[in-house]
Amino acid sequence: MKNSNKAWDKFFIAFGIITVLSGIYLTLQENYLIGISGSMIGVWLVLQNLKKIKE
């Protein structure tokens, strides 16, 4: 079944980008554990939802 609701996918892409940026900021503030793991989650969100939009 094809996902017809692209608005939520775009919302989660934006949320993923914000998560990556905040993860980078936390890493620069020497909070490595939360910063790196947050960035990884943000990249995962962006890639997963970009794949949904392309389908």
Secondary structure in CASP SS format (residue, H / E / C, confidence):
PFRMAT SS
TARGET T0000
AUTHOR 0000-0000-0000
METHOD secondary structure of the structure
MODEL  1
M C 1.00
K C 1.00
N C 1.00
S C 1.00
N C 1.00
K H 1.00
A H 1.00
W H 1.00
D H 1.00
K H 1.00
F H 1.00
F H 1.00
I H 1.00
A H 1.00
F H 1.00
G H 1.00
I H 1.00
I H 1.00
T H 1.00
V H 1.00
L H 1.00
S H 1.00
G H 1.00
I H 1.00
Y H 1.00
L H 1.00
T H 1.00
L H 1.00
Q C 1.00
E C 1.00
N C 1.00
Y H 1.00
L H 1.00
I H 1.00
G H 1.00
I H 1.00
S H 1.00
G H 1.00
S H 1.00
M H 1.00
I H 1.00
G H 1.00
V H 1.00
W H 1.00
L H 1.00
V H 1.00
L H 1.00
Q H 1.00
N H 1.00
L H 1.00
K H 1.00
K H 1.00
I H 1.00
K H 1.00
E C 1.00
END
